[in-house]
Amino acid sequence: MTDQLTAVVVDDEKLARQYMLEMLAAFPDIRVVAECADGFAAVKAVNEHRPQLLFLDIQMPRLDGFEVLELVETDNLCVVFVTAFDQYAVRAFDSHAVDYLLKPFSKERLGAAIEKVKRHAGSGLPAIHELRKVVRKDAEYLTRVVVKDGPTIQVIPCADIVCITAEDDYVNIRSTEGSVLKHQSLAGLEESLDPDKFVRIHRCSMVNIERLDRIELLARDKYVAVLQDGTELRISRSGHQRLKELLG
C-alpha cells in the first residue's frame, strides 16, 4: 500500500459532493481521482481508475449504491457508505462495508473512517468481494436487475422478466425486451427475487409466475411449463410441487 490512498466520491447531490471534497482536502493521504453524480458514472470511474477507496452514496436514482457494487470489476476496493438515511446502516454493515457515514458528518468522524480504511487496506482483505454477496436488502426483494455488458448497463424491471435459466457461470435472463447474460449463479439470483413471483421449476430454470400460461403433462409425472411467449421449460418433481403450492 502506498502512502496515499486513491479515492472516488459518489453522490447525486452536488452540494454533498462538494462537502465531501472539502472535508477530504484536510487529509493529504487521500487523493480523489474522480467524483460522480450517478451510479452509471460511478461504475465507469471505478473500472477505469481502480481506486483503493470508494465513498458511496446509497440512495441514488437510476442505479443505487448497492447496484453500483454489483457492477464494478475490481476486488481491491474498500467501501465507505455515505447517506442521510440511517435505516441503511444495518444493511451497510451486513454488507461488510469498512464504515458508514451518516450525513452530516464531522471531519473527526471522517478521519475515523479513513483510519479504519487504512487498517482494512493494510490487511489485504478484498472488501468488495464480500459486498457483492449481499447486494439485496434484508427482508426486501429486487424490483429490477442490473446487468453489465461491456460498456453497456441494462436495467431490467423484474415485472418484465419472463424466465431465467442457468448457463455455466451465467444466467440467461429472458425479458419482454429480449435475452441477456448476467455473470451470477441461478441460486444467487433466486435469493434476491420475490418467491411469490419467481419460482424455481428445475435446477436450471426459474419462471415469473405472472408470465406462466399453462402447465402441460407430457408423460407420467413429467411436466412442462408453457410461458406466454411460447417458451417451454421442463419442470422437475420438486418444481411441480412448488408450482402447486404457489398456484393453490
Rosetta silent file (secondary structure, phi, psi, omega in degrees, C-alpha in Angstrom):
SEQUENCE: MTDQLTAVVVDDEKLARQYMLEMLAAFPDIRVVAECADGFAAVKAVNEHRPQLLFLDIQMPRLDGFEVLELVETDNLCVVFVTAFDQYAVRAFDSHAVDYLLKPFSKERLGAAIEKVKRHAGSGLPAIHELRKVVRKDAEYLTRVVVKDGPTIQVIPCADIVCITAEDDYVNIRSTEGSVLKHQSLAGLEESLDPDKFVRIHRCSMVNIERLDRIELLARDKYVAVLQDGTELRISRSGHQRLKELLG
SCORE:     score description
SCORE:     0.000 S_00000001
   1 L     0.000  132.873  178.879    0.000    0.000    0.000 S_00000001
   2 L   -77.980  171.869  179.393    1.317    3.451   -0.952 S_00000001
   3 L   -65.387  -30.908  178.262    1.355    6.448    1.379 S_00000001
   4 L  -103.531  143.199  173.138   -1.655    7.856   -0.473 S_00000001
   5 E  -103.357  130.024  175.772   -4.964    6.123   -0.994 S_00000001
   6 E   -82.869  143.016 -174.440   -6.779    6.847   -4.261 S_00000001
   7 E  -139.703  151.505  171.122  -10.492    7.511   -3.861 S_00000001
   8 E  -120.196  135.148 -179.900  -13.679    8.035   -5.852 S_00000001
   9 E  -109.317  126.704 -177.544  -16.521   10.114   -4.410 S_00000001
  10 E  -126.625  121.051  175.344  -20.081    9.280   -5.496 S_00000001
  11 L  -161.471  135.474 -177.736  -23.161   11.323   -4.593 S_00000001
  12 L   -78.634  -10.372  178.242  -26.070   12.523   -6.726 S_00000001
  13 L   -98.578  123.229 -177.017  -26.256   15.797   -4.774 S_00000001
  14 H   -60.104  -43.618 -179.098  -23.709   18.393   -5.903 S_00000001
  15 H   -63.459  -36.264  178.596  -23.517   20.104   -2.511 S_00000001
  16 H   -66.588  -38.945  177.253  -22.894   16.755   -0.809 S_00000001
  17 H   -65.491  -44.293  179.654  -20.031   16.014   -3.214 S_00000001
  18 H   -62.080  -39.615  178.702  -18.532   19.445   -2.631 S_00000001
  19 H   -62.362  -45.127  179.318  -18.810   18.976    1.126 S_00000001
  20 H   -62.910  -43.412 -179.458  -17.023   15.620    0.939 S_00000001
  21 H   -64.457  -40.363  178.065  -14.271   17.034   -1.293 S_00000001
  22 H   -64.103  -40.538  179.541  -13.725   19.989    1.042 S_00000001
  23 H   -67.221  -41.357 -178.054  -13.507   17.641    4.017 S_00000001
  24 H   -68.615  -21.655  178.777  -11.099   15.291    2.229 S_00000001
  25 L   -61.054  -20.934  179.796   -8.801   18.234    1.408 S_00000001
  26 L   -82.636   -2.471 -177.633   -7.735   18.111    5.057 S_00000001
  27 L  -120.365   92.610 -176.647   -6.394   14.569    4.569 S_00000001
  28 L   -64.293  -14.211  179.324   -3.262   14.626    2.353 S_00000001
  29 L   -85.570    3.423  175.733   -3.107   10.818    2.434 S_00000001
  30 E  -117.320  125.105  177.493   -6.301   10.654    0.334 S_00000001
  31 E  -116.839  113.308 -179.132   -6.152   11.538   -3.368 S_00000001
  32 E   -79.444  122.062 -178.117   -9.524   11.852   -5.110 S_00000001
  33 E  -101.577  -12.504  177.802   -9.239   10.624   -8.696 S_00000001
  34 E  -166.122  148.927  170.423  -12.898   11.099   -9.686 S_00000001
  35 E  -125.618  141.501 -172.128  -16.217   12.442   -8.466 S_00000001
  36 E  -132.499  142.765 -177.533  -19.502   11.083   -9.798 S_00000001
  37 L  -100.641   -5.264  178.148  -23.082   12.312   -9.775 S_00000001
  38 L  -155.308  170.464 -176.056  -24.809    8.994  -10.526 S_00000001
  39 H   -65.710  -35.866 -179.940  -24.352    5.255  -10.393 S_00000001
  40 H   -63.419  -44.748  178.006  -23.542    4.810  -14.070 S_00000001
  41 H   -64.872  -33.767  179.495  -20.661    7.299  -13.832 S_00000001
  42 H   -65.016  -44.952  178.721  -19.505    5.587  -10.639 S_00000001
  43 H   -59.216  -45.348 -179.671  -19.238    2.178  -12.312 S_00000001
  44 H   -62.489  -44.570 -177.405  -17.252    3.727  -15.179 S_00000001
  45 H   -65.945  -43.127 -179.651  -14.933    5.647  -12.827 S_00000001
  46 H   -65.587  -42.953 -179.553  -14.172    2.671  -10.592 S_00000001
  47 H   -68.123  -29.015  179.587  -13.488    0.387  -13.541 S_00000001
  48 H   -83.283  -45.637 -172.295  -11.227    2.986  -15.170 S_00000001
  49 H   -91.592  -19.571 -178.838   -9.320    4.340  -12.166 S_00000001
  50 L    50.571   55.407 -178.072   -9.236    1.228   -9.950 S_00000001
  51 L   -69.592  164.132  175.384   -9.284    3.285   -6.717 S_00000001
  52 L   -89.303  -19.933 -174.035   -8.493    1.809   -3.322 S_00000001
  53 E  -137.307  138.172  178.574  -11.353    3.628   -1.632 S_00000001
  54 E  -127.530  116.197  171.009  -14.934    4.396   -2.628 S_00000001
  55 E   -91.073  110.540 -165.863  -17.102    6.928   -0.778 S_00000001
  56 E  -122.932  117.304  171.482  -20.507    5.777   -1.987 S_00000001
  57 E   -67.359  146.595 -177.174  -23.919    7.348   -1.548 S_00000001
  58 L   -92.933  -52.346 -174.674  -26.594    4.668   -1.186 S_00000001
  59 L   -91.815  105.589  178.408  -29.843    6.237   -2.328 S_00000001
  60 L  -138.361  152.206  176.183  -29.469    7.487   -5.904 S_00000001
  61 L   -71.624  162.355  177.564  -31.755    7.472   -8.945 S_00000001
  62 L    70.555  -68.961  173.376  -31.191    5.053  -11.843 S_00000001
  63 L  -126.794  128.115  175.987  -28.616    2.921  -10.000 S_00000001
  64 L   -87.518  177.403 -174.895  -28.363    2.881   -6.208 S_00000001
  65 H   -60.894  -37.857 -178.750  -25.158    2.280   -4.297 S_00000001
  66 H   -70.194  -32.516  176.005  -25.706   -1.460   -3.893 S_00000001
  67 H   -70.173  -34.449  175.107  -26.315   -1.860   -7.621 S_00000001
  68 H   -58.926  -45.217 -178.531  -23.070    0.003   -8.305 S_00000001
  69 H   -62.955  -30.807  179.992  -21.194   -2.557   -6.202 S_00000001
  70 H   -69.916  -22.352 -171.637  -22.719   -5.368   -8.191 S_00000001
  71 H  -104.590  -16.605 -178.229  -21.326   -3.932  -11.426 S_00000001
  72 L   -72.683  153.618 -169.854  -17.792   -2.816  -10.600 S_00000001
  73 L  -107.722   10.878 -178.601  -14.983   -5.069  -11.801 S_00000001
  74 L  -114.597  146.259  176.127  -12.352   -4.694   -9.092 S_00000001
  75 L   -98.705  -25.069 -175.789  -11.888   -6.638   -5.861 S_00000001
  76 L   -85.588   67.634 -174.236   -9.222   -4.412   -4.298 S_00000001
  77 L  -142.706  128.444  172.977  -11.637   -1.771   -3.096 S_00000001
  78 E   -98.964  136.734 -174.380  -12.655   -0.562    0.358 S_00000001
  79 E  -116.280  130.055  170.235  -16.139    0.928    0.581 S_00000001
  80 E  -117.351  114.645  178.247  -17.427    3.618    2.937 S_00000001
  81 E   -77.054  142.124  179.036  -21.154    4.181    2.564 S_00000001
  82 E  -132.089  123.413 -178.534  -22.405    7.761    2.890 S_00000001
  83 E  -158.691  161.536  176.208  -26.091    8.555    3.259 S_00000001
  84 L   -93.824   -3.679 -173.419  -28.646   10.723    5.013 S_00000001
  85 L  -110.767  104.595 -170.594  -30.871    7.705    5.712 S_00000001
  86 H   -74.567   -7.154  175.414  -29.814    5.852    8.779 S_00000001
  87 H   -69.264  -13.204  178.695  -32.116    2.847    8.068 S_00000001
  88 H   -85.015   -5.611 -173.268  -29.435    1.703    5.625 S_00000001
  89 H   -59.470  -48.252 -177.446  -26.864    1.326    8.400 S_00000001
  90 H   -61.346  -44.615  179.643  -27.587   -2.303    9.212 S_00000001
  91 H   -62.926  -39.223 -179.599  -27.543   -3.285    5.574 S_00000001
  92 H   -61.861  -47.491 -178.697  -24.296   -1.395    5.032 S_00000001
  93 H   -71.735  -35.984  175.242  -22.502   -3.169    7.865 S_00000001
  94 H   -62.257  -24.985  179.718  -24.034   -6.521    6.968 S_00000001
  95 L   -84.906    9.115  178.229  -22.547   -5.902    3.541 S_00000001
  96 L    64.778   29.013  172.066  -19.051   -5.792    5.078 S_00000001
  97 L   -64.387  148.992  179.255  -18.582   -2.101    4.314 S_00000001
  98 L   -66.462  -39.444  178.665  -15.498   -0.717    6.040 S_00000001
  99 E  -159.337  175.336 -174.691  -17.553    2.093    7.556 S_00000001
 100 E  -142.018  120.290 -179.914  -20.781    4.048    7.311 S_00000001
 101 E  -108.503  124.462  178.409  -21.070    7.860    7.419 S_00000001
 102 E   -96.906  122.621  179.873  -24.388    9.437    8.277 S_00000001
 103 L   -70.072  143.434   -9.646  -24.851   12.922    6.803 S_00000001
 104 L   -83.199  140.017 -178.333  -23.960   15.464    8.032 S_00000001
 105 L  -112.485  158.529 -178.498  -20.702   14.089    9.442 S_00000001
 106 L   -92.651  168.132  176.589  -17.776   15.912   11.039 S_00000001
 107 H   -63.529  -34.375  179.438  -14.127   15.993    9.991 S_00000001
 108 H   -66.286  -41.380  179.771  -13.336   13.896   13.057 S_00000001
 109 H   -67.179  -38.822  176.136  -15.864   11.245   12.057 S_00000001
 110 H   -63.572  -41.041  178.633  -14.453   11.190    8.512 S_00000001
 111 H   -61.120  -38.513  178.369  -10.955   10.860    9.938 S_00000001
 112 H   -64.767  -38.573  178.466  -12.037    7.845   11.982 S_00000001
 113 H   -65.296  -41.125  179.697  -13.454    6.229    8.847 S_00000001
 114 H   -64.400  -38.671  177.081  -10.212    6.847    6.948 S_00000001
 115 H   -63.319  -38.809  177.380   -8.201    5.228    9.740 S_00000001
 116 H   -65.275  -38.697  178.257  -10.434    2.154    9.537 S_00000001
 117 H   -61.422  -44.559 -179.395   -9.891    2.080    5.784 S_00000001
 118 H   -60.682  -41.625  179.104   -6.114    2.156    6.249 S_00000001
 119 H   -65.810  -40.766 -178.406   -6.250   -0.754    8.677 S_00000001
 120 H   -69.184  -44.664  179.819   -8.523   -2.691    6.361 S_00000001
 121 H   -63.303  -36.708  179.424   -6.471   -1.957    3.236 S_00000001
 122 H   -66.490  -25.467  179.691   -3.317   -2.968    5.071 S_00000001
 123 H   -77.944  -14.774  178.829   -4.827   -6.360    5.870 S_00000001
 124 L    77.613   10.893 -178.984   -5.263   -7.063    2.176 S_00000001
 125 L   -76.045  129.856  179.837   -8.876   -8.173    2.584 S_00000001
 126 L   -80.838   85.488 -174.714  -10.927   -7.706   -0.614 S_00000001
 127 H   -55.579  -38.174 -175.768  -13.908   -5.901    0.909 S_00000001
 128 H   -64.126  -30.067  179.486  -15.741   -5.649   -2.408 S_00000001
 129 H   -62.199  -41.177  178.384  -15.763   -9.438   -2.753 S_00000001
 130 H   -72.524  -36.457 -178.786  -17.825   -9.736    0.411 S_00000001
 131 H   -61.216  -37.785 -177.424  -20.050   -6.819   -0.516 S_00000001
 132 H   -64.582  -23.655 -176.086  -21.170   -8.482   -3.740 S_00000001
 133 H   -72.838  -19.964 -172.541  -22.512  -11.461   -1.820 S_00000001
 134 L  -130.928   51.977 -177.212  -25.165   -9.434   -0.036 S_00000001
 135 L   -69.768  -34.962 -174.047  -26.450   -6.905   -2.515 S_00000001
 136 L   -74.668  155.125  179.372  -30.126   -7.396   -1.697 S_00000001
 137 L   -77.171  148.619  173.984  -31.813   -5.618    1.198 S_00000001
 138 L   -62.589  132.625  176.359  -32.810   -7.505    4.312 S_00000001
 139 L    61.837   16.328  175.550  -36.475   -8.559    4.084 S_00000001
 140 L  -132.184  156.986 -179.797  -36.802   -6.922    0.667 S_00000001
 141 L  -121.948  158.285 -178.691  -36.529   -8.266   -2.841 S_00000001
 142 L   -61.156  141.536  170.877  -35.228   -6.786   -6.057 S_00000001
 143 L  -104.852   -9.210  177.544  -37.618   -4.753   -8.177 S_00000001
 144 E  -154.498  155.969  178.972  -35.093   -4.612  -11.010 S_00000001
 145 E  -118.829  132.399  178.911  -31.991   -6.490  -12.123 S_00000001
 146 E  -104.073  138.276 -177.895  -28.896   -4.693  -13.395 S_00000001
 147 E  -134.358  129.642  177.206  -26.639   -6.298  -15.994 S_00000001
 148 E  -101.441  123.209  178.551  -23.312   -5.017  -17.305 S_00000001
 149 E  -125.549   93.179 -173.443  -22.481   -5.998  -20.888 S_00000001
 150 L    63.666 -129.911  179.352  -19.181   -4.369  -21.826 S_00000001
 151 L   -80.821   -5.526 -175.297  -19.689   -0.600  -21.584 S_00000001
 152 E   -95.920  135.838  174.609  -23.486   -1.023  -21.543 S_00000001
 153 E  -116.135  122.908  178.585  -25.558   -1.295  -18.366 S_00000001
 154 E  -105.307  138.084  175.647  -29.081   -2.657  -18.680 S_00000001
 155 E  -114.529  114.102 -174.770  -31.726   -2.171  -16.012 S_00000001
 156 E  -110.320  114.599  175.187  -34.461   -4.816  -16.276 S_00000001
 157 E   -61.329  135.927 -178.712  -37.664   -4.412  -14.229 S_00000001
 158 H   -59.963  -31.325  179.529  -38.474   -7.707  -12.540 S_00000001
 159 H   -63.438  -22.877 -179.250  -42.044   -7.445  -13.785 S_00000001
 160 H   -89.702   -7.818 -179.426  -40.694   -7.689  -17.356 S_00000001
 161 E   -75.272  132.543  179.063  -38.704  -10.871  -16.725 S_00000001
 162 E   -93.292  -52.195  179.264  -40.238  -13.955  -18.328 S_00000001
 163 E  -158.075  165.612  179.869  -37.814  -16.648  -17.156 S_00000001
 164 E  -135.952  129.475 -179.668  -34.226  -17.178  -16.040 S_00000001
 165 E  -127.211  149.165  179.921  -32.071  -20.161  -16.988 S_00000001
 166 E   -82.606  136.542  175.493  -28.595  -21.268  -15.899 S_00000001
 167 E  -139.228   93.043 -176.508  -25.783  -21.311  -18.472 S_00000001
 168 L    56.460 -120.228 -178.541  -22.472  -22.362  -16.915 S_00000001
 169 L   -89.406   10.473 -177.316  -21.321  -19.444  -14.712 S_00000001
 170 E  -122.371  166.059  166.780  -24.050  -17.175  -16.075 S_00000001
 171 E  -118.347  140.667  175.681  -27.803  -16.808  -16.010 S_00000001
 172 E   -96.763  113.144 -178.763  -29.776  -16.055  -19.145 S_00000001
 173 E   -97.860  111.313  178.423  -32.450  -13.510  -18.265 S_00000001
 174 E   -97.995  122.503  179.670  -35.264  -13.537  -20.793 S_00000001
 175 E  -123.361 -178.351  178.267  -37.494  -10.476  -20.616 S_00000001
 176 L   -66.527  -14.701 -179.240  -40.129   -8.862  -22.791 S_00000001
 177 L  -100.549   -2.267 -178.707  -37.271   -6.936  -24.443 S_00000001
 178 E   129.917 -163.134 -176.977  -35.073   -9.959  -25.245 S_00000001
 179 E  -118.938  148.609  178.047  -32.365  -12.009  -23.528 S_00000001
 180 E  -147.709  146.335  178.062  -29.179  -11.020  -21.732 S_00000001
 181 E   -95.003  137.990  177.637  -26.466  -12.933  -19.862 S_00000001
 182 E  -126.879  133.245 -178.801  -25.514  -11.978  -16.310 S_00000001
 183 L   -78.140   88.230 -178.308  -22.457  -13.343  -14.510 S_00000001
 184 L  -165.059  153.729  177.366  -24.210  -14.788  -11.468 S_00000001
 185 L   -79.741  154.598  177.740  -25.450  -18.149  -10.253 S_00000001
 186 H   -63.873  -40.224  179.452  -29.113  -19.044  -10.548 S_00000001
 187 H   -63.563  -39.743  179.600  -29.243  -19.776   -6.817 S_00000001
 188 H   -64.609  -41.279  178.678  -27.726  -16.387   -6.018 S_00000001
 189 H   -71.575  -36.048  179.463  -30.256  -14.519   -8.128 S_00000001
 190 H   -57.682  -39.143 -179.705  -33.116  -16.633   -6.798 S_00000001
 191 H   -63.499  -23.991 -176.140  -32.379  -15.438   -3.252 S_00000001
 192 H   -92.461   -7.078 -175.661  -32.839  -11.834   -4.384 S_00000001
 193 L  -105.729  150.329 -178.373  -36.207  -12.319   -6.085 S_00000001
 194 L   -63.828  116.478 -177.719  -39.677  -12.417   -4.554 S_00000001
 195 L   -67.926  -13.654  174.844  -40.563  -16.121   -4.071 S_00000001
 196 L   -80.371  -11.142 -178.874  -44.245  -15.286   -4.510 S_00000001
 197 L  -118.366  -30.023 -178.701  -43.496  -14.172   -8.067 S_00000001
 198 E  -118.733  126.083 -176.087  -40.471  -16.207   -9.135 S_00000001
 199 E  -125.255  134.368  177.385  -40.421  -19.966   -8.724 S_00000001
 200 E   -78.673  112.384 -177.314  -37.590  -22.432   -9.339 S_00000001
 201 E   -99.783  -10.856 -178.767  -39.180  -25.106  -11.531 S_00000001
 202 E  -161.343  160.498 -179.760  -35.975  -27.005  -12.277 S_00000001
 203 L   -60.938  -19.213 -177.081  -32.360  -26.931  -11.120 S_00000001
 204 L  -110.312    2.533 -174.947  -31.573  -24.971  -14.300 S_00000001
 205 E  -152.309  154.290  179.864  -34.572  -22.663  -14.603 S_00000001
 206 E  -142.456  143.553 -177.792  -36.892  -20.249  -12.838 S_00000001
 207 E  -125.294  151.855  170.029  -40.058  -18.575  -14.125 S_00000001
 208 E   -81.520  114.944 -174.151  -42.034  -15.439  -13.409 S_00000001
 209 H   -58.096  -28.140 -179.841  -45.360  -16.889  -12.314 S_00000001
 210 H   -75.484  -11.482  178.048  -47.186  -13.956  -13.916 S_00000001
 211 H  -103.841    6.655  179.252  -45.701  -14.978  -17.299 S_00000001
 212 E   -83.776  128.049  178.396  -46.840  -18.594  -16.998 S_00000001
 213 E   -91.890  -47.648 -178.744  -49.560  -19.592  -19.471 S_00000001
 214 E  -165.793  166.361  174.468  -50.127  -23.245  -18.552 S_00000001
 215 E  -116.035  126.604 -178.575  -48.609  -26.488  -17.300 S_00000001
 216 E  -112.048  140.465  175.712  -48.755  -29.469  -19.637 S_00000001
 217 E   -89.972  119.194 -179.906  -48.421  -33.154  -18.756 S_00000001
 218 E   -90.178  -40.761  178.971  -46.066  -34.859  -21.190 S_00000001
 219 E  -158.130 -175.597 -178.390  -45.999  -38.299  -19.578 S_00000001
 220 L   -57.673  120.054  179.467  -46.427  -39.813  -16.148 S_00000001
 221 L    59.411   22.691  177.022  -45.006  -37.325  -13.632 S_00000001
 222 E  -123.026  118.254 -174.740  -43.350  -35.347  -16.427 S_00000001
 223 E  -123.656  159.520  174.813  -44.495  -31.766  -16.890 S_00000001
 224 E  -134.756  139.627  175.861  -43.525  -28.753  -18.952 S_00000001
 225 E   -91.812  127.286  176.888  -44.208  -25.073  -18.254 S_00000001
 226 E  -107.561  117.645 -177.153  -45.520  -23.155  -21.240 S_00000001
 227 E   -89.450  167.744 -175.213  -44.958  -19.410  -20.909 S_00000001
 228 L   -62.810  -25.008  179.109  -46.988  -16.637  -22.504 S_00000001
 229 L   -90.572    5.743  178.121  -44.329  -16.054  -25.160 S_00000001
 230 L    95.033   -8.572  178.283  -44.408  -19.739  -26.152 S_00000001
 231 L   -62.219  136.839  177.142  -41.234  -20.757  -24.298 S_00000001
 232 E  -116.575  130.075 -178.537  -41.391  -24.304  -22.926 S_00000001
 233 E  -130.457  135.587  178.869  -39.355  -25.314  -19.870 S_00000001
 234 E   -65.487  143.766  178.776  -39.087  -28.694  -18.199 S_00000001
 235 E  -114.476  126.945  175.771  -40.495  -28.966  -14.678 S_00000001
 236 L   -79.451  170.226  178.847  -38.856  -31.199  -12.079 S_00000001
 237 H   -60.707  -45.859  179.867  -40.884  -33.049   -9.425 S_00000001
 238 H   -66.971  -36.103  177.311  -39.875  -30.563   -6.745 S_00000001
 239 H   -64.914  -38.594  178.003  -40.565  -27.688   -9.136 S_00000001
 240 H   -64.991  -37.910  177.834  -44.036  -29.056   -9.847 S_00000001
 241 H   -64.902  -41.965  179.021  -44.702  -29.237   -6.114 S_00000001
 242 H   -63.942  -39.695  178.052  -43.607  -25.608   -5.672 S_00000001
 243 H   -63.150  -43.559  179.421  -45.877  -24.535   -8.523 S_00000001
 244 H   -60.264  -41.429  179.779  -48.835  -26.391   -6.988 S_00000001
 245 H   -67.206  -39.458 -177.217  -48.240  -24.681   -3.641 S_00000001
 246 H   -74.336  -38.196 -178.117  -47.902  -21.267   -5.219 S_00000001
 247 H   -85.004   -9.540  178.126  -50.876  -21.598   -7.545 S_00000001
 248 L    73.753    0.000    0.000  -53.048  -23.143   -4.873 S_00000001
